[in-house]
Amino acid sequence: MRQCDRAKGIFEMSDNELFLNNELPPPRPSVVVIPHHARRASRFDDPMALWELNIGEKLFLTTIPDLSRVRSKMMRKWPHAEQVIDSILNDITMMSHNRVVAMSPTLLVGNPGVGKTSFASALGKTLGLAPRVIGCGGISDSMFGGSNRRWSICDAAVPVNAICAAERANVLLILDEIEKTGTGRQNGNIIDTLLGMLDPVTSKSWHDPCAEVGVDLSYLNWMFTSNDIDSLPAPFIDRCRIVRFPAPTHDHLPILVRSILHDIARSQGMRTNWIAPLAQFELDAVANTWRTGSMRGLRRLIIGVLECRDREVRGRPLS
């Protein structure tokens, strides 16, 4: 199926319908991220690095899918995040131009374990943005922004490599637990590095110290997760939309349990219907024990229920 823009909205047409109507699908948008005048850093006969292979090359841009389907899919797994989903999808409709998926840099703030990172990753996959999660805990240097070519070993910035690996310019980078980065500046600072990448003006030609040229990071999509914002500097906060991520409640428990059972089945290579739903007494036991609103804690409880089932089955004599 291909999507065609019409005056009355966006609707889908098959390849055969396009052919019969003598219509061609719109060209897939693309952009050069690393300009052609960039020089490779590899020496002598060394194999070229990933970013060097993309010098002067056009990289595709992911276009907007059916956002109503995206919403429905996300709501099936994160019913407690309805307002978050609507806020982000509304932002995409406002920020996107020429059918290209774009969103404001978004900071998800919520309690530990409520599912911020898995939510962001699933949203990126559903939108087709090839999300990449980068843990920020303990990072105390600026290597995120690449290393200088004058060093014996150098590499391009992490976002540049992420773009080249995904072969698309508007990937989603998810920086997890951004509040846990180091605050010193002796070896640089990741948040200081991010400021130029997030700015709509400087990101169009952000200077990569390894490529030694301005690279176009303006199509990148950014999401950050944090338990709080107290330790984050004002210039960084100023560049982000702050979205509060709620904790799930017992009202959401049936949907969350079903979703986690499906995830467990898939992770073990089974069909989702191979694990029986929780019986009412099992669901009641989980509800009575689960009091924190943590998705990680809920998953542990459900795994415990499945282990109890397994022990009960193994303990039964053969009939």
ROFI-852104 format. One record per residue (C-alpha): x negated, y, z negated; residue in one letter; residue number from 1. Coordinates in pm, 1 decimal. Each point is the difference from the previous one (the first is absolute). Layout:
! ROFI-852104
<node X="X" Y="Y" Z="Z" resn="a" resi="NUM"/>
...
! end
This chain:
! ROFI-852104
<node X="0.0" Y="0.0" Z="0.0" resn="m" resi="1"/>
<node X="-114.0" Y="355.5" Z="73.2" resn="r" resi="2"/>
<node X="132.8" Y="324.3" Z="-141.8" resn="q" resi="3"/>
<node X="111.6" Y="286.2" Z="223.9" resn="c" resi="4"/>
<node X="81.9" Y="352.4" Z="-109.6" resn="d" resi="5"/>
<node X="337.3" Y="127.7" Z="118.4" resn="r" resi="6"/>
<node X="195.1" Y="317.6" Z="-65.9" resn="a" resi="7"/>
<node X="240.7" Y="-189.2" Z="-223.5" resn="k" resi="8"/>
<node X="-271.6" Y="-162.3" Z="-208.3" resn="g" resi="9"/>
<node X="-234.1" Y="-294.9" Z="8.8" resn="i" resi="10"/>
<node X="122.6" Y="-339.8" Z="110.1" resn="f" resi="11"/>
<node X="-157.8" Y="-319.1" Z="125.3" resn="e" resi="12"/>
<node X="-2.8" Y="-130.3" Z="356.6" resn="m" resi="13"/>
<node X="-140.1" Y="-326.4" Z="127.5" resn="s" resi="14"/>
<node X="-273.1" Y="-20.4" Z="263.9" resn="d" resi="15"/>
<node X="257.1" Y="-122.1" Z="254.6" resn="n" resi="16"/>
<node X="227.7" Y="297.2" Z="-67.8" resn="e" resi="17"/>
<node X="-293.5" Y="236.5" Z="47.0" resn="l" resi="18"/>
<node X="-82.5" Y="-164.1" Z="331.7" resn="f" resi="19"/>
<node X="360.1" Y="10.1" Z="126.2" resn="l" resi="20"/>
<node X="25.6" Y="368.3" Z="-84.9" resn="n" resi="21"/>
<node X="-335.9" Y="75.9" Z="163.6" resn="n" resi="22"/>
<node X="-129.5" Y="132.8" Z="-330.5" resn="e" resi="23"/>
<node X="-348.4" Y="-50.5" Z="-133.3" resn="l" resi="24"/>
<node X="-78.3" Y="-22.7" Z="-370.8" resn="p" resi="25"/>
<node X="-160.1" Y="315.0" Z="-137.3" resn="p" resi="26"/>
<node X="-380.4" Y="-12.9" Z="-1.7" resn="p" resi="27"/>
<node X="-150.2" Y="-108.0" Z="-327.1" resn="r" resi="28"/>
<node X="-155.8" Y="304.9" Z="-166.1" resn="p" resi="29"/>
<node X="-372.2" Y="-8.4" Z="-70.7" resn="s" resi="30"/>
<node X="-280.1" Y="227.3" Z="-115.6" resn="v" resi="31"/>
<node X="-380.4" Y="8.9" Z="-4.0" resn="v" resi="32"/>
<node X="-116.2" Y="-12.4" Z="-361.6" resn="v" resi="33"/>
<node X="-378.4" Y="-6.7" Z="52.5" resn="i" resi="34"/>
<node X="-97.4" Y="240.4" Z="279.2" resn="p" resi="35"/>
<node X="-203.8" Y="-121.6" Z="294.6" resn="h" resi="36"/>
<node X="-303.3" Y="213.5" Z="-90.8" resn="h" resi="37"/>
<node X="-55.9" Y="-189.0" Z="-328.3" resn="a" resi="38"/>
<node X="-330.9" Y="-188.2" Z="-8.1" resn="r" resi="39"/>
<node X="-24.1" Y="-355.5" Z="-123.4" resn="r" resi="40"/>
<node X="-208.0" Y="-48.8" Z="-315.2" resn="a" resi="41"/>
<node X="-113.9" Y="-357.8" Z="66.8" resn="s" resi="42"/>
<node X="-370.3" Y="-27.6" Z="70.7" resn="r" resi="43"/>
<node X="-172.0" Y="-178.4" Z="286.7" resn="f" resi="44"/>
<node X="179.8" Y="-324.6" Z="80.3" resn="d" resi="45"/>
<node X="223.9" Y="-4.4" Z="-308.4" resn="d" resi="46"/>
<node X="361.8" Y="-91.0" Z="77.7" resn="p" resi="47"/>
<node X="226.8" Y="301.3" Z="0.5" resn="m" resi="48"/>
<node X="216.2" Y="61.5" Z="-305.4" resn="a" resi="49"/>
<node X="377.5" Y="-6.4" Z="31.0" resn="l" resi="50"/>
<node X="32.0" Y="377.0" Z="7.4" resn="w" resi="51"/>
<node X="-268.4" Y="25.0" Z="271.6" resn="e" resi="52"/>
<node X="203.1" Y="-228.1" Z="224.8" resn="l" resi="53"/>
<node X="281.1" Y="255.0" Z="-14.7" resn="n" resi="54"/>
<node X="-196.9" Y="309.0" Z="97.0" resn="i" resi="55"/>
<node X="206.3" Y="187.3" Z="257.2" resn="g" resi="56"/>
<node X="267.9" Y="-270.5" Z="2.4" resn="e" resi="57"/>
<node X="370.1" Y="73.9" Z="-22.6" resn="k" resi="58"/>
<node X="172.0" Y="-169.3" Z="-293.4" resn="l" resi="59"/>
<node X="372.8" Y="-63.7" Z="-6.7" resn="f" resi="60"/>
<node X="244.1" Y="170.7" Z="-232.5" resn="l" resi="61"/>
<node X="278.4" Y="-201.3" Z="-164.1" resn="t" resi="62"/>
<node X="342.0" Y="129.8" Z="94.2" resn="t" resi="63"/>
<node X="308.5" Y="22.2" Z="-220.9" resn="i" resi="64"/>
<node X="193.2" Y="-326.6" Z="-35.3" resn="p" resi="65"/>
<node X="368.2" Y="-24.7" Z="-89.4" resn="d" resi="66"/>
<node X="-7.1" Y="173.4" Z="-338.4" resn="l" resi="67"/>
<node X="337.9" Y="-140.3" Z="-102.2" resn="s" resi="68"/>
<node X="-147.7" Y="-350.2" Z="28.4" resn="r" resi="69"/>
<node X="-308.1" Y="111.7" Z="-191.0" resn="v" resi="70"/>
<node X="224.4" Y="128.4" Z="-278.9" resn="r" resi="71"/>
<node X="205.1" Y="-319.3" Z="-13.7" resn="s" resi="72"/>
<node X="-310.5" Y="-217.5" Z="-18.7" resn="k" resi="73"/>
<node X="-158.7" Y="208.4" Z="-274.3" resn="m" resi="74"/>
<node X="320.6" Y="12.6" Z="-204.1" resn="m" resi="75"/>
<node X="19.1" Y="-379.7" Z="-5.4" resn="r" resi="76"/>
<node X="-322.5" Y="-13.7" Z="-199.5" resn="k" resi="77"/>
<node X="-9.4" Y="333.2" Z="-182.6" resn="w" resi="78"/>
<node X="360.4" Y="83.0" Z="-92.9" resn="p" resi="79"/>
<node X="-122.5" Y="216.3" Z="-287.6" resn="h" resi="80"/>
<node X="-193.3" Y="222.2" Z="242.6" resn="a" resi="81"/>
<node X="292.9" Y="115.0" Z="213.8" resn="e" resi="82"/>
<node X="-70.0" Y="368.9" Z="-53.6" resn="q" resi="83"/>
<node X="-369.3" Y="-51.7" Z="74.6" resn="v" resi="84"/>
<node X="80.7" Y="-183.1" Z="324.0" resn="i" resi="85"/>
<node X="243.0" Y="269.1" Z="113.0" resn="d" resi="86"/>
<node X="-242.5" Y="277.8" Z="-89.9" resn="s" resi="87"/>
<node X="-286.0" Y="-151.4" Z="200.9" resn="i" resi="88"/>
<node X="212.2" Y="-89.7" Z="303.2" resn="l" resi="89"/>
<node X="150.0" Y="349.3" Z="1.2" resn="n" resi="90"/>
<node X="-350.2" Y="144.4" Z="-11.9" resn="d" resi="91"/>
<node X="-96.0" Y="-216.0" Z="299.3" resn="i" resi="92"/>
<node X="290.8" Y="135.4" Z="204.1" resn="t" resi="93"/>
<node X="-108.3" Y="355.2" Z="-86.3" resn="m" resi="94"/>
<node X="-374.8" Y="-45.6" Z="55.3" resn="m" resi="95"/>
<node X="-2.2" Y="-220.5" Z="309.2" resn="s" resi="96"/>
<node X="-33.5" Y="144.9" Z="350.2" resn="h" resi="97"/>
<node X="3.4" Y="-168.8" Z="340.5" resn="n" resi="98"/>
<node X="122.4" Y="-325.5" Z="-158.2" resn="r" resi="99"/>
<node X="-327.7" Y="-41.2" Z="-197.5" resn="v" resi="100"/>
<node X="34.6" Y="-116.6" Z="-362.9" resn="v" resi="101"/>
<node X="-125.7" Y="271.3" Z="-233.1" resn="a" resi="102"/>
<node X="55.9" Y="71.8" Z="-367.0" resn="m" resi="103"/>
<node X="-122.3" Y="250.9" Z="-254.9" resn="s" resi="104"/>
<node X="-278.4" Y="-120.1" Z="-232.1" resn="p" resi="105"/>
<node X="204.7" Y="-162.9" Z="-273.7" resn="t" resi="106"/>
<node X="-94.3" Y="-65.3" Z="-361.5" resn="l" resi="107"/>
<node X="208.2" Y="-272.9" Z="-165.1" resn="l" resi="108"/>
<node X="0.5" Y="52.6" Z="-376.3" resn="v" resi="109"/>
<node X="140.4" Y="-261.0" Z="-234.9" resn="g" resi="110"/>
<node X="-66.6" Y="-234.8" Z="-288.8" resn="n" resi="111"/>
<node X="-247.6" Y="-288.4" Z="42.1" resn="p" resi="112"/>
<node X="144.4" Y="-309.3" Z="161.7" resn="g" resi="113"/>
<node X="314.6" Y="151.7" Z="152.6" resn="v" resi="114"/>
<node X="-104.4" Y="-98.3" Z="353.9" resn="g" resi="115"/>
<node X="-144.2" Y="322.1" Z="143.8" resn="k" resi="116"/>
<node X="-284.3" Y="-159.8" Z="194.2" resn="t" resi="117"/>
<node X="196.1" Y="-295.0" Z="135.8" resn="s" resi="118"/>
<node X="279.1" Y="240.1" Z="97.3" resn="f" resi="119"/>
<node X="-238.2" Y="226.0" Z="191.4" resn="a" resi="120"/>
<node X="-162.2" Y="-295.7" Z="175.9" resn="s" resi="121"/>
<node X="335.2" Y="-153.1" Z="97.5" resn="a" resi="122"/>
<node X="124.9" Y="334.5" Z="128.7" resn="l" resi="123"/>
<node X="-312.5" Y="38.6" Z="212.6" resn="g" resi="124"/>
<node X="43.8" Y="-347.5" Z="148.7" resn="k" resi="125"/>
<node X="368.4" Y="57.4" Z="69.1" resn="t" resi="126"/>
<node X="-82.2" Y="325.1" Z="179.8" resn="l" resi="127"/>
<node X="-276.0" Y="-172.3" Z="198.9" resn="g" resi="128"/>
<node X="-278.6" Y="216.1" Z="-144.9" resn="l" resi="129"/>
<node X="-251.4" Y="-277.9" Z="-80.8" resn="a" resi="130"/>
<node X="-33.9" Y="112.4" Z="-364.6" resn="p" resi="131"/>
<node X="-331.0" Y="-28.5" Z="-180.8" resn="r" resi="132"/>
<node X="-14.8" Y="4.0" Z="-379.7" resn="v" resi="133"/>
<node X="-312.6" Y="146.9" Z="-160.6" resn="i" resi="134"/>
<node X="-43.5" Y="-35.2" Z="-375.0" resn="g" resi="135"/>
<node X="-136.6" Y="318.7" Z="-151.3" resn="c" resi="136"/>
<node X="-71.1" Y="-121.1" Z="-353.0" resn="g" resi="137"/>
<node X="-358.9" Y="79.2" Z="-94.4" resn="g" resi="138"/>
<node X="-102.0" Y="166.2" Z="328.3" resn="i" resi="139"/>
<node X="-251.0" Y="266.5" Z="-95.9" resn="s" resi="140"/>
<node X="-160.1" Y="106.8" Z="328.8" resn="d" resi="141"/>
<node X="93.7" Y="142.6" Z="338.4" resn="s" resi="142"/>
<node X="-73.2" Y="-304.5" Z="216.0" resn="m" resi="143"/>
<node X="368.0" Y="0.5" Z="96.8" resn="f" resi="144"/>
<node X="-98.2" Y="284.5" Z="230.5" resn="g" resi="145"/>
<node X="-283.7" Y="-193.6" Z="166.1" resn="g" resi="146"/>
<node X="-374.2" Y="20.8" Z="-39.8" resn="s" resi="147"/>
<node X="-253.8" Y="231.8" Z="155.5" resn="n" resi="148"/>
<node X="-173.3" Y="-117.2" Z="316.8" resn="r" resi="149"/>
<node X="-338.1" Y="90.1" Z="-150.0" resn="r" resi="150"/>
<node X="31.8" Y="-294.0" Z="-240.5" resn="w" resi="151"/>
<node X="-144.5" Y="-334.7" Z="104.3" resn="s" resi="152"/>
<node X="351.9" Y="-147.4" Z="0.5" resn="i" resi="153"/>
<node X="296.2" Y="216.0" Z="89.8" resn="c" resi="154"/>
<node X="363.1" Y="-55.4" Z="78.7" resn="d" resi="155"/>
<node X="296.5" Y="210.2" Z="101.2" resn="a" resi="156"/>
<node X="266.5" Y="109.2" Z="-247.2" resn="a" resi="157"/>
<node X="241.9" Y="-262.5" Z="-129.5" resn="v" resi="158"/>
<node X="298.8" Y="161.8" Z="177.6" resn="p" resi="159"/>
<node X="-188.0" Y="-1.2" Z="331.3" resn="v" resi="160"/>
<node X="-80.7" Y="-369.4" Z="-34.4" resn="n" resi="161"/>
<node X="359.1" Y="-74.4" Z="-104.9" resn="a" resi="162"/>
<node X="130.9" Y="172.6" Z="312.2" resn="i" resi="163"/>
<node X="-242.0" Y="-188.3" Z="225.0" resn="c" resi="164"/>
<node X="75.7" Y="-336.6" Z="-163.9" resn="a" resi="165"/>
<node X="375.4" Y="48.0" Z="45.3" resn="a" resi="166"/>
<node X="-43.8" Y="147.3" Z="349.5" resn="e" resi="167"/>
<node X="251.2" Y="272.0" Z="-76.2" resn="r" resi="168"/>
<node X="-48.9" Y="356.9" Z="-116.3" resn="a" resi="169"/>
<node X="291.2" Y="31.4" Z="-242.7" resn="n" resi="170"/>
<node X="-70.2" Y="-289.3" Z="-236.5" resn="v" resi="171"/>
<node X="118.7" Y="21.9" Z="-359.9" resn="l" resi="172"/>
<node X="-274.8" Y="26.2" Z="-260.4" resn="l" resi="173"/>
<node X="112.5" Y="-82.8" Z="-353.4" resn="i" resi="174"/>
<node X="-236.4" Y="119.0" Z="-271.5" resn="l" resi="175"/>
<node X="97.3" Y="-193.7" Z="-308.7" resn="d" resi="176"/>
<node X="-38.3" Y="142.2" Z="-352.1" resn="e" resi="177"/>
<node X="-146.0" Y="326.6" Z="123.7" resn="i" resi="178"/>
<node X="-2.8" Y="136.8" Z="-356.6" resn="e" resi="179"/>
<node X="-267.2" Y="-255.9" Z="-98.4" resn="k" resi="180"/>
<node X="-275.0" Y="138.3" Z="225.3" resn="t" resi="181"/>
<node X="-312.0" Y="142.7" Z="-156.8" resn="g" resi="182"/>
<node X="-5.8" Y="372.5" Z="-65.0" resn="t" resi="183"/>
<node X="-375.1" Y="60.1" Z="28.1" resn="g" resi="184"/>
<node X="-157.6" Y="166.7" Z="302.1" resn="r" resi="185"/>
<node X="-362.1" Y="-110.7" Z="-19.0" resn="q" resi="186"/>
<node X="58.4" Y="-257.1" Z="275.3" resn="n" resi="187"/>
<node X="302.2" Y="169.4" Z="148.9" resn="g" resi="188"/>
<node X="365.9" Y="-49.8" Z="-75.9" resn="n" resi="189"/>
<node X="270.2" Y="-178.3" Z="198.5" resn="i" resi="190"/>
<node X="268.5" Y="257.8" Z="-77.2" resn="i" resi="191"/>
<node X="-226.9" Y="282.0" Z="117.3" resn="d" resi="192"/>
<node X="-51.7" Y="-198.3" Z="320.8" resn="t" resi="193"/>
<node X="374.2" Y="-49.2" Z="42.9" resn="l" resi="194"/>
<node X="80.2" Y="370.9" Z="-12.5" resn="l" resi="195"/>
<node X="-129.9" Y="66.7" Z="350.8" resn="g" resi="196"/>
<node X="159.8" Y="-316.0" Z="137.8" resn="m" resi="197"/>
<node X="342.2" Y="98.4" Z="-136.9" resn="l" resi="198"/>
<node X="-7.8" Y="358.4" Z="120.0" resn="d" resi="199"/>
<node X="202.4" Y="36.3" Z="322.9" resn="p" resi="200"/>
<node X="-259.6" Y="235.7" Z="149.9" resn="v" resi="201"/>
<node X="-332.5" Y="-161.3" Z="-90.8" resn="t" resi="202"/>
<node X="125.5" Y="-355.6" Z="58.1" resn="s" resi="203"/>
<node X="22.5" Y="66.5" Z="373.8" resn="k" resi="204"/>
<node X="-378.4" Y="14.6" Z="17.7" resn="s" resi="205"/>
<node X="-131.3" Y="-145.8" Z="-325.8" resn="w" resi="206"/>
<node X="-379.0" Y="-27.4" Z="7.5" resn="h" resi="207"/>
<node X="-115.1" Y="-359.4" Z="-36.7" resn="d" resi="208"/>
<node X="-360.6" Y="-4.8" Z="-129.5" resn="p" resi="209"/>
<node X="-82.8" Y="-321.6" Z="184.6" resn="c" resi="210"/>
<node X="163.8" Y="77.5" Z="332.8" resn="a" resi="211"/>
<node X="-127.0" Y="360.0" Z="-34.7" resn="e" resi="212"/>
<node X="309.3" Y="133.9" Z="175.4" resn="v" resi="213"/>
<node X="344.1" Y="117.6" Z="-93.4" resn="g" resi="214"/>
<node X="242.7" Y="-294.0" Z="5.5" resn="v" resi="215"/>
<node X="376.5" Y="33.2" Z="24.9" resn="d" resi="216"/>
<node X="161.8" Y="-124.9" Z="-321.9" resn="l" resi="217"/>
<node X="311.0" Y="212.8" Z="37.6" resn="s" resi="218"/>
<node X="220.0" Y="-297.6" Z="95.9" resn="y" resi="219"/>
<node X="-90.3" Y="-205.5" Z="-306.7" resn="l" resi="220"/>
<node X="276.4" Y="-78.4" Z="-247.7" resn="n" resi="221"/>
<node X="-88.1" Y="9.4" Z="-368.8" resn="w" resi="222"/>
<node X="158.0" Y="-142.7" Z="-313.3" resn="m" resi="223"/>
<node X="-145.3" Y="7.5" Z="-348.9" resn="f" resi="224"/>
<node X="109.7" Y="-174.5" Z="-317.4" resn="t" resi="225"/>
<node X="-53.4" Y="122.8" Z="-352.2" resn="s" resi="226"/>
<node X="132.5" Y="-67.7" Z="-347.8" resn="n" resi="227"/>
<node X="-10.9" Y="373.1" Z="-78.2" resn="d" resi="228"/>
<node X="-124.9" Y="324.4" Z="150.6" resn="i" resi="229"/>
<node X="-151.1" Y="166.0" Z="-306.8" resn="d" resi="230"/>
<node X="-360.5" Y="-70.4" Z="99.9" resn="s" resi="231"/>
<node X="38.1" Y="76.9" Z="371.0" resn="l" resi="232"/>
<node X="-141.4" Y="335.5" Z="119.1" resn="p" resi="233"/>
<node X="236.1" Y="270.9" Z="115.9" resn="a" resi="234"/>
<node X="-139.0" Y="24.2" Z="358.2" resn="p" resi="235"/>
<node X="77.2" Y="-368.3" Z="52.9" resn="f" resi="236"/>
<node X="348.3" Y="26.0" Z="-153.4" resn="i" resi="237"/>
<node X="68.0" Y="300.2" Z="222.2" resn="d" resi="238"/>
<node X="-54.7" Y="-212.1" Z="311.8" resn="r" resi="239"/>
<node X="244.4" Y="-277.3" Z="-97.8" resn="c" resi="240"/>
<node X="371.1" Y="-60.4" Z="-33.8" resn="r" resi="241"/>
<node X="53.2" Y="-139.3" Z="-348.7" resn="i" resi="242"/>
<node X="261.9" Y="-274.4" Z="-4.7" resn="v" resi="243"/>
<node X="96.8" Y="-157.8" Z="-330.8" resn="r" resi="244"/>
<node X="23.5" Y="-378.2" Z="28.7" resn="f" resi="245"/>
<node X="260.0" Y="-141.5" Z="-241.5" resn="p" resi="246"/>
<node X="-28.5" Y="-316.8" Z="-202.9" resn="a" resi="247"/>
<node X="250.9" Y="-277.1" Z="81.3" resn="p" resi="248"/>
<node X="275.7" Y="-71.6" Z="-250.0" resn="t" resi="249"/>
<node X="204.9" Y="-304.4" Z="-90.1" resn="h" resi="250"/>
<node X="264.3" Y="114.0" Z="249.8" resn="d" resi="251"/>
<node X="-248.8" Y="-78.3" Z="278.7" resn="h" resi="252"/>
<node X="-103.6" Y="-336.4" Z="-142.2" resn="l" resi="253"/>
<node X="196.7" Y="-237.3" Z="231.3" resn="p" resi="254"/>
<node X="-135.5" Y="164.9" Z="317.0" resn="i" resi="255"/>
<node X="-354.9" Y="22.0" Z="-137.8" resn="l" resi="256"/>
<node X="0.3" Y="-365.5" Z="-110.0" resn="v" resi="257"/>
<node X="117.8" Y="-114.9" Z="342.2" resn="r" resi="258"/>
<node X="-268.1" Y="210.3" Z="171.2" resn="s" resi="259"/>
<node X="-277.0" Y="-133.1" Z="-225.3" resn="i" resi="260"/>
<node X="112.3" Y="-360.9" Z="58.1" resn="l" resi="261"/>
<node X="-23.4" Y="61.0" Z="374.7" resn="h" resi="262"/>
<node X="-348.4" Y="147.9" Z="-40.1" resn="d" resi="263"/>
<node X="-115.0" Y="-298.2" Z="-206.7" resn="i" resi="264"/>
<node X="134.9" Y="-242.3" Z="260.0" resn="a" resi="265"/>
<node X="-172.0" Y="181.5" Z="285.3" resn="r" resi="266"/>
<node X="-329.0" Y="19.7" Z="-190.0" resn="s" resi="267"/>
<node X="7.3" Y="-379.1" Z="-39.0" resn="q" resi="268"/>
<node X="81.3" Y="-60.7" Z="365.5" resn="g" resi="269"/>
<node X="358.7" Y="-105.6" Z="-68.3" resn="m" resi="270"/>
<node X="329.2" Y="112.5" Z="145.4" resn="r" resi="271"/>
<node X="180.5" Y="249.7" Z="-217.9" resn="t" resi="272"/>
<node X="292.7" Y="-235.2" Z="-58.9" resn="n" resi="273"/>
<node X="-223.3" Y="-275.9" Z="-136.0" resn="w" resi="274"/>
<node X="-0.5" Y="159.9" Z="-347.2" resn="i" resi="275"/>
<node X="341.8" Y="-15.7" Z="-160.8" resn="a" resi="276"/>
<node X="137.9" Y="327.0" Z="-140.2" resn="p" resi="277"/>
<node X="-19.1" Y="46.1" Z="-373.8" resn="l" resi="278"/>
<node X="288.5" Y="-153.7" Z="-188.0" resn="a" resi="279"/>
<node X="197.2" Y="235.5" Z="-220.7" resn="q" resi="280"/>
<node X="-167.2" Y="-126.2" Z="-319.2" resn="f" resi="281"/>
<node X="-342.1" Y="54.6" Z="161.7" resn="e" resi="282"/>
<node X="97.1" Y="349.5" Z="109.1" resn="l" resi="283"/>
<node X="128.2" Y="75.7" Z="-349.5" resn="d" resi="284"/>
<node X="-328.5" Y="-121.0" Z="-150.9" resn="a" resi="285"/>
<node X="-197.1" Y="225.1" Z="233.1" resn="v" resi="286"/>
<node X="227.4" Y="296.9" Z="-75.1" resn="a" resi="287"/>
<node X="-37.9" Y="-49.9" Z="-376.0" resn="n" resi="288"/>
<node X="-379.5" Y="-16.9" Z="24.9" resn="t" resi="289"/>
<node X="-68.4" Y="265.2" Z="265.4" resn="w" resi="290"/>
<node X="14.9" Y="335.9" Z="-171.6" resn="r" resi="291"/>
<node X="-282.0" Y="203.9" Z="150.0" resn="t" resi="292"/>
<node X="130.4" Y="68.8" Z="351.5" resn="g" resi="293"/>
<node X="-328.2" Y="-133.4" Z="139.2" resn="s" resi="294"/>
<node X="17.7" Y="-185.2" Z="331.7" resn="m" resi="295"/>
<node X="-319.9" Y="-182.8" Z="-89.4" resn="r" resi="296"/>
<node X="151.4" Y="-109.3" Z="-329.3" resn="g" resi="297"/>
<node X="317.8" Y="-113.9" Z="176.0" resn="l" resi="298"/>
<node X="-198.6" Y="-206.8" Z="247.4" resn="r" resi="299"/>
<node X="-186.9" Y="-170.2" Z="-285.2" resn="r" resi="300"/>
<node X="331.5" Y="-88.1" Z="-168.7" resn="l" resi="301"/>
<node X="141.7" Y="-148.6" Z="319.5" resn="i" resi="302"/>
<node X="-314.6" Y="-205.8" Z="55.5" resn="i" resi="303"/>
<node X="40.7" Y="-122.9" Z="-357.7" resn="g" resi="304"/>
<node X="357.3" Y="-108.4" Z="75.4" resn="v" resi="305"/>
<node X="-116.4" Y="-192.0" Z="307.9" resn="l" resi="306"/>
<node X="-274.0" Y="-168.1" Z="-202.1" resn="e" resi="307"/>
<node X="259.5" Y="-108.7" Z="-258.1" resn="c" resi="308"/>
<node X="207.7" Y="-145.9" Z="281.6" resn="r" resi="309"/>
<node X="-300.3" Y="-187.5" Z="131.8" resn="d" resi="310"/>
<node X="-88.0" Y="-143.2" Z="-342.3" resn="r" resi="311"/>
<node X="360.9" Y="-110.5" Z="-51.5" resn="e" resi="312"/>
<node X="8.6" Y="-178.8" Z="336.0" resn="v" resi="313"/>
<node X="-335.3" Y="-170.0" Z="-57.1" resn="r" resi="314"/>
<node X="107.2" Y="-113.0" Z="-345.3" resn="g" resi="315"/>
<node X="310.1" Y="-178.3" Z="119.9" resn="r" resi="316"/>
<node X="-23.9" Y="-381.1" Z="43.0" resn="p" resi="317"/>
<node X="48.7" Y="-139.6" Z="347.7" resn="l" resi="318"/>
<node X="353.0" Y="-132.8" Z="51.6" resn="s" resi="319"/>
! end
